[in-house]
Amino acid sequence: MTLAQYRSKRNFQNTPEPKGGKGNNNKLHFVVQKHAASHLHYDFRLELSGVLKSWAIPNGPSLDPREKRLAIMVEDHPLDYRTFEGVIPEGNYGAGTVMVWDKGTYQNYKKSSAAAASKNLKEGLSSGDLKFILDGKKLKGAFVLVKMKGSNDDKNWLLIKKKDSFATTADPLEKDHSVLSGLPFTEIQTQKAPRINKKILDLRGAKRVKQPKSFSPMLATLVYEPFDDPDWISEVKWDGYRIIAFVEDGEVQLRSRNEKDYTSIFKPVADELRTLDFNCVLDGEIAVADREGRSDFSALQNYQKTGRGNLCYFVFDLPFANGYDLRDLTLLRRKNALQSIVNGMEYIKYSDHISGKMPEMFREAVKNNLEGIMAKDASSKYVSGKRSRSWLKIKVHKRQEAVIGGFTAPKGSRIKLGSLILGIYENQKLVYVGHTGGGLSNRTLEDLYNRLHPLERKTSPFSSNFRVNAPVTWVDPKLVCEVTFAEWTPEGRMRQPIFVGLREDKNPKLATREEPKEISELAEKGAAKTRRTRNKLTHLDKIYWPDEGYTKGDLL
């Protein structure tokens, strides 16, 4: 069969279904679409030979190996049909609601390369014994499609689940929602469902470019307090790792700001991103969320050791998509495109926002013990690799990244080590800023000692001498940790620092003192716009960002 039969049955002036498009040579995809035509059924489609080989399953697929589900082979469909979701109007072939019930990738039992797998699968299709392994949202594991022997119609096949760790008697059809839009089937019946489709992204004004292989993210400036401005938006500040996701031709890389590869460590996120249908670069924070949806940095540390926890990739920006550079578009346009891409995904979550009402959102952050909030100019461009005044961060508690330059011996019942000797870089020299022994469980002490022991050295890595109330074992300044603390002392030391966790995603050389900048004048600017009054402005040459040279006048 070819697409000629598919196209002959449809008038593309009257149906939203796709005419046909090219696929991805690196991965073989599958899709299962719930289709309420004249009779409700599930369309099971496998990418093979440049088309979607298709079967209609009246009773839907099963994960129970005892069940043999009738699968009626129908005409081939185009590859881009796997992202089709919506309502086919009355009077058209197959009129009714179509929902993407499941989707993902698949391979042959031998887990060969795509080319070798295609050959093996074609042979199975020809012989009437097609074996494959699905990796979808709802269907996983080994299956077989077997042509029914003795049937008068050679289109009749059976879909059977093989016995493996994914086999279960639970009915997967009870999960009656779209893996594409996240909508339940009943909602798709009554409205046009959003689709992850590159054709609907608003990319007007974006430049056509080759997608970069590496990328420096935009950075935010720490400020003291929130302010109210309707032209700014507020987001939750997630307590995790800043991760840039590169999605290109079905392949995914997850990298931190210092180019450390986290693809295998956060495999569920990478696997889900591989199901996207086009190339893009995503910016976000990977975190582990508790039952209330709050991110927990210590839980993220634990996830890397155990693989347990509610892992989420909270994405908040889209610098590149579908071969276009979106960085010169406004933030809200980038976020709108981003939301259409990740809507309905399991591990990738859109980081939503509110307009204005920054003080109210900050109070909620304090109430719920969050790390803080992000404030962003809704019309701002994406400035790669720079700390911008268009993105601001307001933290609930004082936090600082510090380099571990040594540790003291334990006392009493303490195991392995006593306190961590901490420093930051100033003018490319490591400067002592305090020590901490708080926040260290026995398991953390054991882990830290195992990491620090190979780094031991005879001399101090710090640029000057200082007094410590116990003998110190010095180490190479390779590990970065994060601490909370009460305040900076006049001597430049942190008062009451408490260990939060290691920051393996950070470059030690970038651990510098971070102090909030004055932003009250910017808050006044927002208030003035709201009241539509004229205020007398003074001291416009006062410098508020010495490193970048921004003055009060620059903010206006």
C-alpha positions in Angstrom: 0.0 0.0 0.0 1.1 3.6 -0.6 -0.2 7.0 0.4 -2.2 7.2 -2.8 -5.0 5.3 -1.2 -4.9 7.5 1.9 -5.0 10.7 -0.2 -7.8 9.4 -2.5 -10.1 9.0 0.5 -9.7 12.6 1.7 -10.5 16.2 0.5 -7.7 18.2 2.2 -9.7 21.4 1.7 -12.3 20.1 4.2 -10.3 18.1 6.7 -7.5 19.2 9.0 -5.6 15.9 8.5 -2.0 16.2 7.0 -1.2 15.4 3.4 2.1 13.8 4.2 5.7 14.7 5.3 9.1 13.3 5.9 10.3 11.5 9.0 13.3 11.0 11.1 15.9 8.5 10.0 17.4 8.0 13.5 14.4 6.8 15.4 11.3 4.7 14.5 8.2 6.1 16.0 4.8 4.7 16.8 1.4 6.3 17.7 -1.9 5.1 19.0 -4.9 7.3 18.3 -8.3 6.9 19.8 -10.8 7.5 17.0 -14.5 8.0 17.5 -15.6 7.5 13.9 -18.7 5.5 13.0 -17.4 2.9 15.5 -15.0 3.8 18.3 -11.6 2.1 17.9 -7.9 2.7 18.4 -5.6 3.2 15.4 -2.2 1.6 16.0 0.5 3.0 13.7 4.2 2.0 13.2 6.7 4.0 11.2 8.2 1.8 8.5 9.3 2.3 4.9 8.6 6.0 5.0 5.0 5.7 6.1 2.9 4.8 9.1 1.8 1.1 8.8 -1.7 1.2 10.4 -4.1 -1.2 12.1 -7.5 -0.5 13.5 -8.0 -2.2 16.9 -11.7 -2.3 17.8 -11.1 -3.1 21.5 -7.9 -1.1 21.9 -4.5 -2.4 23.0 -3.9 -4.5 26.1 -0.9 -5.0 28.5 -2.2 -8.5 29.5 -0.3 -11.3 27.6 -3.5 -13.4 27.9 -5.4 -11.0 25.7 -5.3 -11.2 21.9 -6.7 -8.1 20.3 -8.0 -8.1 16.8 -6.1 -5.6 14.6 -7.4 -4.8 11.1 -4.8 -3.6 8.7 -5.8 -0.4 6.9 -4.2 2.0 4.4 -0.8 3.5 5.1 -0.8 7.0 6.7 1.8 9.8 6.3 4.4 10.1 9.0 3.2 13.5 10.2 -0.2 11.9 11.0 1.3 10.8 14.3 0.9 14.4 15.6 -2.6 14.8 14.3 -5.3 15.4 17.0 -8.6 17.1 16.6 -12.0 16.7 15.0 -12.5 15.5 11.4 -15.6 17.3 10.2 -18.8 15.5 9.2 -19.0 14.5 5.5 -15.3 13.5 5.5 -13.8 10.1 5.5 -13.3 8.9 9.1 -15.4 11.9 10.5 -15.1 12.1 14.3 -12.7 12.9 17.1 -9.1 11.8 17.0 -6.9 11.8 20.2 -3.3 10.9 20.4 -3.7 8.3 23.1 -0.1 7.2 23.2 3.1 7.8 21.3 6.8 7.1 21.5 9.6 5.2 19.7 9.9 1.5 19.0 12.6 -1.0 17.9 13.0 -4.7 17.0 13.7 -7.4 19.5 17.5 -7.3 18.7 17.6 -3.5 19.4 19.5 -3.0 16.2 20.3 0.4 14.6 17.4 2.1 12.8 18.5 0.8 9.4 19.0 -2.8 10.5 15.8 -2.7 12.6 13.8 -1.5 9.5 15.0 -4.5 7.5 14.2 -6.9 10.2 10.8 -5.4 10.8 10.0 -5.4 7.1 10.7 -9.1 7.0 8.4 -9.6 10.0 5.7 -7.6 8.3 6.0 -9.7 5.1 6.0 -13.0 7.0 3.0 -12.0 9.1 5.0 -12.2 12.4 6.0 -8.6 13.4 7.9 -8.5 16.7 8.8 -5.1 18.3 9.5 -3.3 21.6 7.4 -0.1 22.4 8.7 2.8 24.5 5.7 5.0 24.9 3.9 6.8 27.7 1.3 4.1 28.3 2.5 1.1 26.2 5.9 -0.3 27.0 7.7 -3.6 26.4 7.6 -6.4 23.9 4.6 -6.9 21.5 3.9 -9.0 18.5 1.5 -8.5 15.6 0.6 -11.9 14.1 -1.4 -12.3 10.9 -4.4 -14.6 11.6 -4.1 -18.0 9.8 -7.1 -19.4 8.1 -8.9 -16.0 7.9 -10.7 -15.2 4.8 -9.4 -11.6 5.0 -5.6 -11.2 5.0 -6.0 -7.8 6.7 -6.9 -9.5 10.0 -4.0 -9.6 12.6 -3.7 -10.1 16.3 -1.9 -7.7 18.7 -0.4 -9.6 21.6 1.6 -8.4 24.6 4.6 -10.6 25.5 5.5 -11.5 29.0 8.0 -9.1 30.5 8.3 -6.6 33.3 5.8 -4.2 31.7 3.0 -6.9 31.4 0.1 -6.3 33.7 -3.6 -7.0 34.0 -4.4 -3.3 34.6 -6.4 -1.8 31.8 -4.3 1.0 30.1 -7.5 2.3 28.3 -8.6 3.8 31.6 -6.0 6.5 31.1 -8.3 8.4 28.8 -6.2 11.5 28.1 -4.1 12.8 25.3 -0.3 12.4 25.7 0.0 15.3 23.2 -2.2 18.0 24.6 -3.0 16.6 28.1 -6.7 16.9 27.4 -9.3 14.2 28.2 -11.1 12.7 25.2 -14.4 14.5 26.1 -12.7 17.9 25.9 -11.2 17.2 22.5 -14.7 16.3 21.3 -16.0 19.7 22.2 -13.1 21.9 21.2 -10.2 22.1 18.8 -7.3 20.6 20.8 -3.9 22.2 20.8 -1.3 20.3 19.0 2.5 20.1 19.2 3.0 21.1 15.6 5.8 23.2 14.3 3.5 24.7 11.7 1.5 26.5 14.4 4.5 28.1 16.2 4.5 31.9 15.8 8.1 32.5 14.6 7.5 35.8 12.8 10.6 38.0 13.0 12.9 35.1 14.1 16.0 34.5 12.1 16.6 31.3 10.2 19.8 29.7 11.6 21.6 26.4 12.2 20.8 25.2 15.7 23.9 25.6 18.0 25.7 22.6 19.5 26.6 24.5 22.7 25.0 27.5 24.3 25.5 29.9 27.3 22.2 30.7 29.0 20.9 34.1 30.1 21.6 35.0 33.7 19.6 36.9 36.3 20.6 39.6 38.7 20.0 39.2 42.4 17.9 42.0 44.0 16.6 42.7 47.5 12.9 43.0 47.1 10.0 42.5 44.8 8.1 45.4 43.1 4.9 45.8 41.2 4.9 46.5 37.5 2.2 45.2 35.0 4.9 44.9 32.3 6.9 42.4 34.2 6.0 38.7 34.9 6.8 36.6 38.0 7.8 32.9 38.0 8.7 30.4 40.7 12.4 30.1 41.3 13.0 26.3 41.2 15.6 24.8 43.5 17.5 22.5 41.2 20.0 22.4 38.4 19.9 24.9 35.5 19.9 22.6 32.4 19.9 23.4 28.7 18.3 20.7 26.6 19.4 20.3 23.0 16.9 18.4 20.8 18.1 17.6 17.3 17.0 14.9 14.9 15.6 12.7 17.6 18.8 13.0 19.7 18.9 14.8 23.1 21.6 16.2 25.3 21.1 17.7 28.7 23.9 20.0 29.8 24.6 22.4 32.7 26.0 25.9 32.5 29.6 24.5 32.7 28.9 22.0 29.9 28.6 18.9 32.2 26.5 16.2 30.5 23.4 15.1 32.5 21.7 13.1 29.8 22.1 9.7 31.3 21.6 11.0 34.9 18.2 12.4 34.1 17.3 9.8 31.6 13.4 10.0 31.9 13.6 13.7 30.9 15.9 12.9 27.9 13.7 10.0 26.8 10.6 12.2 26.8 12.3 15.0 24.9 13.2 12.4 22.2 9.5 12.2 21.4 9.4 15.8 20.2 8.9 16.1 16.5 11.3 18.9 15.7 14.6 20.5 16.8 14.8 23.0 19.6 16.9 24.3 22.5 15.1 24.5 25.9 16.1 26.4 28.9 14.9 25.3 32.4 15.6 23.9 35.8 15.7 20.2 36.6 14.3 19.6 40.1 12.6 17.0 42.3 9.2 18.1 43.5 7.3 17.0 46.6 3.6 16.2 46.9 2.8 19.9 47.0 4.8 20.7 43.9 7.7 22.4 45.8 11.2 21.7 44.5 13.6 20.2 47.1 17.3 20.5 46.4 18.3 17.7 48.8 15.8 15.4 47.1 17.5 16.2 43.8 20.8 15.2 45.3 19.3 11.9 46.5 17.7 11.2 43.1 21.2 11.2 41.5 22.1 8.3 43.9 18.9 6.3 44.1 16.8 7.3 41.0 13.8 7.9 43.3 11.7 11.0 43.4 9.3 13.1 41.3 11.7 14.3 38.7 10.6 17.4 36.7 12.2 19.6 34.0 10.6 23.0 34.6 11.2 24.8 31.3 10.8 28.6 31.1 12.4 29.7 27.8 12.8 28.6 24.2 15.9 30.3 22.6 15.8 28.1 19.4 13.1 26.2 17.7 12.6 24.5 14.3 15.7 26.0 12.8 15.0 29.6 14.0 16.7 31.8 16.5 14.0 33.1 18.8 16.2 35.2 21.1 15.2 38.6 19.6 11.5 37.8 20.1 9.8 39.0 23.3 9.8 36.8 26.3 6.0 36.3 26.2 6.2 35.2 22.5 8.9 32.7 23.3 7.0 31.4 26.3 3.8 31.0 24.2 5.7 28.9 21.7 7.3 26.9 24.5 4.0 26.1 26.1 2.6 24.7 22.9 5.6 22.4 22.6 5.6 20.9 26.1 1.9 20.9 26.8 0.7 17.5 28.1 4.2 16.0 28.7 4.9 14.0 31.9 8.4 15.0 33.0 8.7 18.3 31.1 6.6 21.0 32.8 5.9 24.5 31.5 7.0 27.0 34.2 3.9 29.3 34.3 3.9 32.9 35.3 1.6 35.8 36.4 1.7 39.3 35.2 2.5 42.0 37.8 1.5 41.2 41.4 5.2 40.4 42.3 4.9 41.3 46.0 1.9 39.0 46.4 3.8 36.1 44.7 6.8 36.7 46.8 4.7 36.5 50.0 3.3 33.2 48.7 6.9 32.0 48.1 7.8 32.9 51.8 4.6 31.2 53.0 5.4 28.0 51.1 9.1 28.0 51.9 10.2 28.2 48.3 13.7 29.3 47.2 12.2 32.6 45.8 10.8 34.1 42.7 12.0 35.2 39.3 11.0 38.6 37.9 11.3 39.2 34.1 10.5 42.0 31.8 7.8 40.6 29.5 9.2 42.3 26.5 12.8 41.3 27.1 15.0 39.6 24.5 17.1 36.5 25.4 20.7 37.7 26.0 23.0 34.6 26.0 25.8 34.3 28.6 25.2 37.7 30.3 23.7 38.7 33.7 20.8 41.0 32.6 18.8 43.6 34.4 15.7 42.3 32.5 15.8 39.1 34.6 15.9 39.4 38.3 15.9 36.9 41.1 14.5 37.5 44.6 15.4 34.9 47.2 13.5 34.0 50.4 16.7 33.1 52.2 20.3 34.3 51.7 22.2 31.6 49.8 25.7 31.4 48.5 27.7 29.0 46.4 31.1 28.3 47.9 34.2 26.3 47.1 35.4 23.7 49.6 39.1 24.3 50.4 39.5 21.9 53.3 37.9 20.2 56.3 38.5 19.8 60.0 38.7 16.6 62.0 35.6 15.3 63.6 35.0 15.5 67.4 32.9 13.3 69.8 30.4 11.1 67.9 30.9 13.0 64.7 32.1 10.8 61.8 34.6 11.4 59.0 34.9 15.2 59.2 34.0 18.2 61.4 33.5 21.4 59.4 33.9 22.4 55.7 36.3 25.3 55.1 34.7 27.5 52.5 35.9 30.1 50.1 34.9 32.2 47.1 36.9 33.7 44.2 37.8 37.4 44.2 40.1 38.7 41.5 40.8 35.0 40.5 42.0 34.3 44.1 40.3 31.9 46.6 39.3 33.9 49.6 38.1 32.4 52.9 34.5 33.2 53.8 33.7 30.9 56.7 33.2 27.2 57.7 30.1 25.1 58.2 29.3 21.9 60.1 25.5 22.3 60.1 23.1 20.5 57.7 25.4 17.5 57.4 23.8 14.1 58.0 26.0 11.0 58.6 25.3 9.8 55.0 26.3 13.3 53.7 29.5 13.3 55.9 30.4 9.8 54.5 29.8 11.0 50.9 31.7 14.2 51.3 34.7 12.5 52.9 34.8 10.0 50.0 34.9 12.9 47.5 37.3 15.1 49.4 39.9 12.4 50.5 41.3 12.0 46.9 41.7 15.8 46.7 43.9 16.2 49.8 47.0 18.4 49.6 49.7 19.7 51.9 49.2 23.4 51.5 46.3 25.8 51.8 44.5 26.7 48.5 43.5 30.0 49.9 45.2 33.3 49.0 45.8 34.4 52.6 46.1 32.9 56.1 43.2 32.8 58.6 42.5 31.3 62.0 40.5 28.0 62.4 39.8 26.5 65.8 40.9 23.0 64.7 43.6 21.3 62.5 42.6 21.5 58.8 43.1 18.9 56.0 43.5 21.0 52.9 42.0 19.9 49.5 42.2 21.0 45.9 39.3 23.5 45.3 37.3 21.3 43.0 34.0 20.9 44.8 31.3 23.6 45.0 28.5 23.5 47.7 25.6 25.7 48.4 24.8 27.1 51.9 22.2 29.3 53.5 23.4 31.9 55.9 22.2 34.8 58.1 24.3 37.7 56.8 27.7 38.9 55.7 29.9 40.2 58.5 32.0 43.4 58.0 35.0 41.1 57.6 33.5 39.5 54.6 32.6 36.2 56.4 29.2 34.4 56.3 27.4 34.3 59.6 25.9 30.9 60.5 26.3 29.1 57.2 24.3 25.8 56.8 25.2 23.2 54.2 22.4 22.7 51.6 24.1 20.4 49.1 26.9 19.9 46.5 26.6 21.8 43.2 28.2 19.4 40.8 26.7 21.5 38.0 28.8 24.5 38.9 32.3 25.6 37.9 34.4 26.4 41.1 36.0 29.4 39.4 32.5 31.0 39.0 31.8 30.8 42.7 31.9 34.5 43.5 30.2 36.6 46.2 26.6 37.3 45.2 25.0 40.3 46.9 21.6 41.8 46.1 21.5 45.0 44.0 19.4 48.0 44.9 16.2 47.9 42.8 13.8 50.3 44.7 14.0 52.9 41.9 12.8 50.3 39.4 9.9 49.5 41.7 9.1 53.2 41.8 9.2 53.3 38.1 6.5 50.6 37.9 4.3 52.4 40.5 4.6 55.6 38.6 3.4 53.9 35.4 0.5 52.5 37.2 -0.6 55.8 38.7 0.2 57.8 35.5 1.9 60.5 37.6 5.1 62.5 37.0 7.7 62.1 39.7 10.9 64.2 39.9 13.9 62.0 39.2 17.2 62.7 40.9 20.7 61.3 40.9 20.4 59.7 37.5 24.1 59.1 37.3 24.1 56.9 40.5 25.6 53.5 39.7 23.6 50.5 40.7 25.4 47.7 38.8 29.1 48.5 39.0 30.1 45.4 37.1 28.0 46.2 34.1 28.1 50.0 34.4 24.3 50.5 34.7 23.2 53.7 36.4 19.8 54.7 37.8 19.2 56.6 34.6 19.7 53.4 32.5 16.7 51.9 34.3 14.3 54.6 33.2 
